[in-house]
C-alpha cells in the first residue's frame, strides 16, 4: 500500500466533490498536484499543494480552497486532524488506527511490501561496468558496478523487466596492445630476459599467469607461427583470461550480469551488424556525405579534413554531426555504438540505461541522438555518470596496488573491508558526486558508519524477537499470528513516527526508480534505522516503551508486530542495495 497514492486519490475525490469544481467550466487538471511528507514532521503526516495549484483556475483564494477541501475530511476515520499552513498547504495528521492497520499490512507482505507496478513490465536494459578487458577492475569500476547493480534491483522491485548487461570492449587498439603485452610475458615465461616492460604496454603482474599458461600449453612453438595467427590466438586467450578475472572480481562484489555482449560480434561476418545499422540510418535520412569543421579546442581523434560518411546527429539533439567511416574505409568506434544500440532495440528493450564513468560525459548527447534516430523516438536512453572515488586510510590517500601496477583494485577494497561495506558506501552518496572512501570509517562500529548502523538495526530487530521467545516461550511469532494480533497499544508518538517512516517506503521506491537514483534507498534505510535506534533508547528511560515487557504480553505482541515490520523493510531495502541483513552482530 502506497499511503501517499491512497491519499492522492482521496484528495482528488474530495476536490471533485466540491460544488465550485462541479460548476467549473472544463476539466480541472491535477497534473501539478503533489502529496508528500511535510518537511517538518511536526506539521503532520501528509501534505498537499492541491489548493495552491487549483485556486487560480477555480478563481479562489488558496487558503479558502484549502479550508473547503479540509472540510471534506471531517469525520474521516483515518484523519485525526487537518490544518491549513502558509499560503495554502493542507496538512493531514492520520489516526493511530490507520498506522496500526499499515503495520498489519507490512507484516503480511513482508519483504514484498513496497513492490510496485510502476514499470508495468516494460523491458529495460541496464548496462554497467563494461570495463575494457585489459586488466583487473579498479575502484572506479567498483562504484559503477554497485550503482548499476542496485539500480537494476530497484527497477525490478518497481515492476520493470530488467536485463543486466556488460559490454565487452574486445575490439580496437587497446586489445592489440594487450596482446603485445602478453606476448612479452610469454617470452619471459620461456626464460627470455625481457628487462623493463616497453613503454605503451601494460606492465601489471596480472598478465604473468597468462604468459605462463601460453608457455605451458604451446612451449616455444607459438613464436614460430605467423604473426597474425599468433596474435589472434593470444588475443582470444588473453580476453578469455581477463574476462574470467573480471567475472571473479564482480562475483566478489555480489554482481552478476545476465548478458555479456562482445563488441567483436558487431564486427563479425564482414561487420554485417555495423553495415546494417548504417544502412538503416541512411534509409531514415540520417546519413549524408559531407565535411566537418574542425572542433573547437583539442581536435577529436575521429576528425578528418575530408568528405566522409556522417551521421546527421545534430537533427536529433547532438551538438555536432558524427563520422561513421574512416578514411581507410573502416568503421569508427561510434559506428559500433550505433550498431550496439540497434541490437538492444531489436531485442525489445524500450529503455536503455548506460552507467558510465565521469570521463564519458561527452558521450551523453551522441548516445541520446542515436536512440532518437534508431528508434524513431520510441526508446528512451539515459546515461548515468559515476564520479570519482578517492580511497583513504585514516585520512591519508591509499598507495597504489602492486598487482595492478598503477591503481587500487576492486578486489583490494573488498578484501580489506568486506562486500557489504563497499556496496552500501558506494551508494551512500549520489553517483553524480565524488566519493571519499576511508577504510577506517567504513569499518568502525558507530552511527557515523552508515552500513554498520543500518545492519545493526536489522540485527537488533532479530535480537528482540529472540528475547521475546525466551520471555514468552509459547508465543507464536509467525507473520500470520502477528498480523492478527491486537495492535492498539501502538499509540506512542515515537512508535507512530516509526510507522509513518515505514509508510514512506513505497513512495520512496517509486521516486527512486523513476529518478534512477538508487542512493535514495541507502538514505532511507539510514533514516529508518535512526528512528528504530532512537525508539530503543527511549525504552531505557521509559520501561513501558520497551519492545519486550515481561509483565505485559499484549503490548509485547503489538510491538513485536512493529519490530517485524521494521525488519522486513530494512531487509527489503538491503536486498536492493545488495547488502546482507544480519541476524546478529558482534
C-alpha positions in Angstrom: 0.0 0.0 0.0 1.3 3.4 -1.0 -0.1 5.8 1.6 0.6 8.8 -0.5 -1.1 7.4 -3.6 -4.0 6.4 -1.5 -4.4 10.0 -0.2 -3.8 11.5 -3.6 -6.9 9.6 -4.8 -8.9 10.7 -1.7 -7.8 14.3 -2.2 -8.8 14.3 -5.9 -12.2 12.8 -5.0 -12.7 15.5 -2.3 -11.8 18.3 -4.8 -14.1 16.8 -7.5 -17.0 16.7 -4.9 -16.8 20.5 -4.3 -19.6 22.5 -5.8 -17.2 25.0 -7.2 -15.5 22.3 -9.1 -18.7 20.7 -10.3 -19.8 24.0 -11.7 -16.5 25.0 -13.2 -16.1 25.3 -17.0 -13.9 22.5 -18.4 -12.0 19.8 -16.6 -9.7 20.5 -13.7 -6.1 19.4 -14.2 -4.4 17.6 -11.3 -1.0 17.4 -13.1 0.8 19.6 -10.7 -0.7 18.2 -7.5 1.7 16.7 -5.1 1.0 14.6 -2.0 4.1 14.0 0.2 5.5 14.0 3.7 5.8 17.5 5.2 9.4 18.8 5.5 8.8 19.2 9.2 7.1 16.1 10.8 5.6 18.4 13.4 3.2 19.7 10.7 1.6 16.3 10.2 1.9 13.0 8.2 0.8 14.1 4.8 1.0 17.5 3.0 -0.6 18.5 -0.3 -0.4 21.6 -2.6 -3.8 20.9 -4.1 -5.4 24.2 -3.1 -2.3 26.2 -4.3 -2.3 24.7 -7.8 -6.1 24.6 -8.2 -7.0 28.0 -6.8 -6.2 30.1 -9.8 -8.2 28.0 -12.4 -11.1 28.0 -9.9 -10.8 31.7 -9.2 -10.4 31.2 -5.5 -8.1 32.2 -2.7 -5.7 29.2 -2.0 -6.3 29.2 1.8 -10.1 29.4 1.3 -10.0 26.5 -1.1 -7.8 24.5 1.3 -10.4 25.0 4.0 -13.1 23.7 1.7 -11.0 20.6 0.9 -10.2 20.1 4.6 -13.9 20.1 5.4 -14.5 17.2 3.1 -12.3 15.1 5.5 -14.4 15.9 8.6 -15.5 12.6 10.1 -12.9 10.5 8.1 -11.9 7.7 10.5 -8.3 7.8 9.1 -7.8 11.5 9.6 -7.2 12.8 13.1 -6.6 16.4 12.1 -6.3 18.8 9.1 -4.6 22.1 9.1 -4.0 24.9 6.5 -0.5 26.2 6.6 1.3 29.1 4.9 -0.1 30.3 1.5 -2.4 27.3 1.3 -0.7 24.0 2.0 -3.0 21.4 3.5 -1.6 19.1 6.2 -3.1 15.9 7.5 -2.4 14.0 10.7 -3.5 10.4 10.5 -5.1 8.4 13.3 -3.2 5.7 15.3 -5.7 3.2 13.9 -4.6 3.9 10.3 -1.0 3.4 11.2 -1.8 0.2 13.1 -3.5 -1.2 10.1 -0.5 -0.4 8.0 1.7 -2.4 10.3 -0.6 -5.4 9.8 -0.3 -5.0 6.0 3.5 -4.8 6.2 3.7 -7.9 8.4 1.6 -9.8 5.9 3.5 -8.7 2.9 7.0 -9.0 4.5 9.8 -8.1 2.1 7.4 -7.7 -0.7 6.0 -4.5 0.9 6.8 -1.6 -1.3 6.8 -3.6 -4.6 5.3 -1.5 -7.3 3.7 -2.0 -10.8 5.3 1.4 -11.8 7.3 -0.3 -14.6 4.3 -2.2 -16.0 6.6 -5.0 -17.1 8.5 -2.7 -19.6 11.8 -4.2 -20.7 14.8 -2.2 -19.5 18.4 -2.9 -20.3 20.9 -1.6 -17.6 24.4 -1.7 -19.0 27.1 -1.2 -16.3 30.8 -1.8 -15.6 31.7 -2.6 -19.2 35.4 -2.2 -18.3 38.0 -2.8 -21.0 39.2 -6.4 -20.6 42.7 -5.3 -20.2 43.3 -5.9 -16.5 41.7 -6.2 -13.1 38.9 -3.9 -12.1 39.8 -0.7 -10.2 37.9 1.1 -7.5 36.3 3.4 -10.1 34.7 0.4 -11.8 33.5 -0.7 -8.3 31.3 2.3 -8.0 29.7 1.9 -11.4 29.2 -1.8 -10.7 27.4 -1.2 -7.4 25.3 1.7 -8.8 24.3 -0.2 -11.9 23.5 -3.4 -9.9 21.5 -1.7 -7.2 19.6 0.3 -9.9 18.7 -2.9 -11.7 17.5 -4.4 -8.4 15.5 -1.3 -7.7 13.8 -1.2 -11.1 12.9 -4.9 -10.9 11.3 -4.2 -7.5 9.4 -1.4 -9.1 7.9 -3.6 -11.8 10.3 -3.4 -14.7 11.6 -6.4 -16.6 15.3 -5.8 -16.2 18.3 -7.2 -18.0 21.8 -6.6 -16.5 24.3 -6.3 -19.3 28.1 -6.0 -19.7 29.5 -4.7 -22.9 32.9 -6.3 -23.6 35.2 -3.8 -25.4 37.1 -6.6 -27.0 37.9 -4.8 -30.3 40.2 -1.9 -31.1 43.7 -0.8 -30.5 43.7 -1.5 -26.7 43.3 -5.2 -27.4 46.3 -5.1 -29.8 48.4 -3.5 -27.0 47.1 -6.1 -24.5 48.1 -9.0 -26.8 51.5 -7.5 -27.3 51.9 -7.1 -23.6 51.1 -10.8 -23.0 53.5 -11.8 -25.8 56.2 -10.2 -23.7 55.1 -12.2 -20.6 55.0 -15.3 -22.7 58.6 -14.8 -23.8 59.5 -14.1 -20.2 57.9 -17.5 -19.2 60.1 -19.2 -21.8 63.1 -17.9 -20.0 64.0 -14.9 -22.0 65.3 -11.8 -20.3 62.8 -9.1 -21.2 64.1 -6.3 -19.0 61.7 -3.3 -18.4 58.2 -3.6 -20.0 58.3 -1.5 -23.1 56.6 1.9 -22.9 52.9 1.8 -24.0 52.4 -1.8 -22.9 50.5 -3.0 -19.8 53.0 -3.5 -17.0 50.8 -5.2 -14.4 51.8 -8.5 -12.8 48.3 -9.8 -13.5 49.5 -10.7 -17.1 52.3 -13.0 -15.8 50.0 -16.0 -15.4 48.5 -15.6 -18.9 52.0 -15.7 -20.4 52.9 -18.7 -18.2 49.8 -20.5 -19.4 50.7 -19.9 -23.0 54.2 -21.2 -22.4 52.9 -24.3 -20.7 50.3 -25.0 -23.5 52.4 -24.2 -26.6 56.0 -24.1 -25.5 58.3 -22.2 -28.0 56.1 -23.2 -30.9 53.9 -20.1 -30.6 56.9 -17.9 -31.6 57.2 -19.8 -34.9 53.6 -19.1 -36.0 52.9 -16.3 -38.5 52.4 -13.0 -36.6 48.7 -12.6 -37.5 47.9 -16.1 -36.5 50.0 -15.9 -33.3 48.5 -12.6 -32.2 44.9 -13.7 -33.0 45.4 -16.7 -30.7 47.0 -14.6 -27.9 44.1 -12.1 -28.2 41.5 -14.7 -27.7 43.3 -16.5 -24.8 44.0 -13.1 -23.1 40.5 -11.8 -23.4 39.1 -15.0 -22.0 41.6 -14.8 -19.1 40.8 -11.2 -18.4 37.1 -11.7 -18.5 37.4 -14.7 -16.1 39.3 -12.4 -13.8 36.7 -9.6 -14.2 33.8 -12.0 -13.5 35.6 -13.3 -10.4 36.1 -9.7 -9.2 32.4 -8.9 -9.8 31.3 -12.0 -8.1 33.3 -10.9 -5.0 31.1 -7.8 -5.1 27.9 -9.8 -5.5 27.5 -8.6 -9.0 26.3 -10.9 -11.7 25.2 -9.9 -15.2 22.6 -11.6 -17.3 24.3 -10.8 -20.6 28.0 -10.3 -21.7 27.8 -8.7 -25.1 31.0 -8.8 -27.2 31.9 -5.8 -29.3 33.7 -8.1 -31.7 30.3 -9.7 -32.5 29.4 -6.4 -34.2 32.5 -6.8 -36.5 31.7 -10.4 -37.4 30.7 -11.6 -40.8 32.3 -8.7 -42.6 31.0 -6.2 -40.0 27.4 -7.1 -41.0 25.8 -5.6 -37.9 27.5 -2.2 -38.3 26.7 -2.1 -42.0 23.1 -2.9 -41.3 22.9 -0.2 -38.7 24.3 2.5 -41.0 22.0 1.3 -43.8 19.1 1.7 -41.5 20.1 5.2 -40.6 20.6 6.0 -44.3 17.1 4.8 -45.1 15.7 7.0 -42.4 17.5 10.0 -43.8 20.1 10.4 -41.0 23.3 9.8 -43.1 25.0 12.0 -45.7 28.3 12.7 -47.3 30.0 15.9 -46.1 32.9 17.6 -44.3 33.1 18.5 -40.7 34.6 21.8 -39.5 37.5 21.3 -37.1 36.2 21.1 -33.5 37.0 23.9 -31.1 39.9 23.3 -28.7 41.5 19.9 -28.9 41.0 18.1 -32.2 39.0 14.9 -31.8 40.6 11.6 -32.9 37.9 10.9 -35.4 38.0 14.3 -37.1 39.4 14.3 -40.7 39.6 17.2 -43.1 37.8 15.4 -46.0 34.4 14.4 -47.3 33.2 11.5 -45.3 30.1 9.5 -44.3 28.4 11.3 -41.5 25.5 10.8 -39.1 23.3 13.8 -39.1 23.1 13.7 -35.3 22.5 17.5 -34.9 19.0 16.9 -36.3 18.3 14.6 -33.3 19.8 16.6 -30.4 23.6 16.3 -30.7 25.9 19.3 -30.8 27.8 18.1 -33.9 27.4 15.5 -36.7 29.4 12.3 -36.2 31.7 10.4 -38.6 30.8 6.8 -39.3 33.5 5.6 -41.7 37.2 6.5 -41.5 39.4 7.4 -44.5 40.8 3.9 -44.7 37.2 2.6 -45.1 37.0 1.1 -41.6 34.2 2.0 -39.3 34.6 4.4 -36.4 34.1 3.4 -32.8 30.9 5.5 -32.8 29.6 3.3 -35.7 29.8 0.3 -33.4 27.9 2.3 -30.7 25.1 2.8 -33.3 25.0 -0.9 -34.1 25.1 -1.9 -30.4 22.1 0.4 -29.6 20.2 -1.0 -32.6 20.9 -4.5 -31.4 19.4 -3.7 -28.0 16.4 -2.0 -29.6 15.8 -5.1 -31.8 15.9 -7.3 -28.6 12.8 -5.5 -27.5 14.1 -3.0 -24.9 12.0 0.1 -24.6 14.5 1.8 -22.2 18.3 1.6 -22.1 20.4 2.8 -19.2 24.1 3.3 -19.5 26.1 3.6 -16.2 29.4 5.2 -17.2 32.4 6.8 -15.6 32.5 10.6 -15.3 35.0 10.8 -18.1 32.3 9.7 -20.5 30.2 12.9 -20.1 30.9 13.8 -23.8 29.1 10.7 -24.9 25.7 11.6 -23.5 24.3 13.8 -26.3 25.6 11.5 -29.1 24.1 8.4 -27.5 20.8 10.1 -26.9 20.9 11.2 -30.6 21.5 7.6 -31.6 18.5 6.5 -29.6 16.2 9.0 -31.2 17.3 8.2 -34.7 17.4 4.4 -34.5 14.1 4.0 -32.6 12.3 7.0 -34.2 11.8 8.3 -30.7 10.2 5.1 -29.4 13.0 4.1 -27.0 14.4 6.1 -24.0 18.1 6.2 -23.3 19.6 7.5 -20.1 23.2 7.9 -19.2 24.2 7.9 -15.5 27.7 9.2 -14.7 29.6 8.0 -11.7 32.1 10.4 -10.3 35.5 9.5 -8.9 36.1 7.5 -5.8 39.1 8.6 -3.6 40.5 6.0 -1.3 41.9 6.9 2.1 43.1 5.3 5.3 42.7 7.5 8.4 42.5 10.5 6.1 45.6 9.6 4.2 45.5 8.6 0.5 46.0 4.9 0.0 49.0 3.8 -2.0 48.5 2.0 -5.3 48.3 -1.7 -5.8 51.4 -3.7 -6.7 49.3 -6.2 -8.6 47.7 -3.7 -10.9 50.7 -1.5 -11.4 49.0 1.9 -11.2 45.7 1.8 -9.4 43.7 0.5 -6.4 41.8 -2.7 -7.5 38.2 -3.5 -6.6 39.5 -6.7 -5.0 41.9 -4.7 -2.8 38.9 -2.8 -1.3 36.5 -5.8 -1.0 39.2 -8.0 0.6 40.0 -5.4 3.2 36.6 -4.1 4.4 34.1 -6.6 3.1 31.5 -6.6 0.4 28.7 -5.1 2.5 30.7 -2.0 3.5 31.8 -1.5 -0.1 28.3 -1.8 -1.6 26.5 0.3 0.9 29.0 3.1 1.0 29.2 3.3 -2.8 25.5 4.1 -2.7 25.7 6.5 0.3 26.2 9.5 -2.0 24.7 10.5 -5.3 26.6 9.0 -8.2 27.0 12.4 -9.7 29.0 13.5 -6.7 32.6 12.4 -5.9 33.0 9.9 -3.1 35.7 9.7 -0.4 36.1 6.1 0.9 38.1 5.8 4.1 38.9 2.3 5.1 38.9 3.3 8.8 35.5 5.0 8.7 33.7 2.1 6.9 34.8 -0.5 9.4 34.1 1.4 12.7 31.1 0.4 14.7 29.3 3.7 15.2 26.4 5.8 14.0 28.9 7.6 11.7 29.3 4.3 9.7 26.0 4.0 7.8 26.3 0.4 6.8 27.0 -0.7 10.4 24.2 1.5 11.7 21.6 0.0 9.2 22.7 -3.6 9.6 22.8 -3.2 13.4 19.2 -2.0 13.2 18.2 -5.3 11.5 20.3 -7.4 13.9 18.6 -5.5 16.8 15.2 -6.5 15.4 16.2 -10.1 15.3 17.6 -9.8 18.9 14.2 -8.5 20.1 12.4 -11.5 18.5 14.8 -13.9 20.2 14.4 -12.1 23.6 10.6 -12.3 23.2 10.8 -16.0 22.5 12.9 -16.5 25.7 10.5 -14.4 27.8 7.3 -16.0 26.4 8.3 -19.5 25.2 4.8 -20.3 24.0 4.5 -17.1 21.9 3.7 -17.6 18.2 5.9 -15.2 16.3 4.8 -16.2 12.8 3.7 -13.4 10.5 0.2 -14.8 10.4 0.0 -14.6 14.2 1.5 -11.1 14.5 -0.8 -9.8 11.7 -3.9 -11.0 13.6 -2.8 -9.6 17.0 -4.4 -6.5 18.7 -2.0 -3.6 17.8 -4.0 -0.9 19.7 -1.1 -0.5 22.1 1.0 1.1 19.3 0.0 4.6 20.1 3.1 6.4 21.4 4.3 9.3 19.2 7.7 7.6 18.8 6.0 4.4 17.6 3.7 6.3 15.2 6.7 8.2 13.8 8.4 4.9 13.2 5.3 3.5 11.4 5.0 6.7 9.4 8.5 6.2 8.1 7.6 2.7 7.1 4.7 4.3 5.2 7.1 6.3 3.1 8.9 3.2 1.7 6.6 2.5 -1.3 6.7 6.2 -2.3 10.5 6.3 -2.0 10.8 3.1 -4.1 8.8 4.6 -7.0 10.6 8.0 -6.7 14.0 6.3 -6.7 13.1 4.1 -9.6 11.6 6.9 -11.7 14.6 9.2 -11.0 17.1 6.3 -11.4 18.6 7.2 -8.0 19.4 4.0 -6.0 21.2 6.2 -3.4 17.8 7.1 -2.1 17.3 3.6 -0.8 20.5 3.8 1.3 19.5 7.2 2.6 16.0 5.9 3.5 17.4 2.9 5.3 19.7 5.1 7.4 16.8 7.3 8.4 14.6 4.3 9.3 17.5 2.8 11.4 17.9 6.1 13.2 14.3 6.1 14.2 14.5 2.5 15.4 17.6 3.1 17.5 16.1 6.3 18.9 12.9 4.5 20.0 15.0 1.7 21.5 16.9 4.3 23.6 13.6 5.8 24.8 12.8 2.4 26.3 15.8 2.7 28.6 14.2 5.7 30.3 10.6 4.6 29.8 10.2 0.9 30.5 6.7 1.0 29.2 8.0 1.6 25.7 10.3 -1.4 25.6 9.6 -3.9 22.9 9.6 -6.9 25.3 7.7 -6.3 28.6 7.6 -9.5 30.7 4.6 -8.0 32.6 2.5 -7.1 29.6 2.1 -9.8 27.0 -0.4 -7.8 24.8 1.8 -4.8 24.4 4.8 -7.1 23.7 2.9 -8.8 20.9 1.8 -5.5 19.4 5.4 -4.1 19.5 6.7 -7.3 18.0 4.5 -6.7 15.1 6.1 -3.3 14.7 9.6 -4.8 15.0 8.8 -7.4 12.4 7.5 -4.7 10.0 10.7 -2.6 10.5 12.9 -5.7 10.0 11.0 -6.6 6.8 11.5 -3.1 5.3 15.2 -3.0 6.4 15.8 -6.4 4.8 13.9 -5.4 1.6 16.0 -2.2 1.2 19.2 -4.0 2.0 18.4 -6.6 -0.7 18.0 -3.8 -3.2 21.4 -2.4 -2.3 22.9 -5.9 -2.5 23.8 -5.9 1.2 23.3 -8.6 3.8 20.6 -8.3 6.6 22.4 -10.0 9.5 20.6 -11.7 12.4 23.2 -10.7 14.8 26.4 -8.6 15.0 29.3 -8.8 17.4 
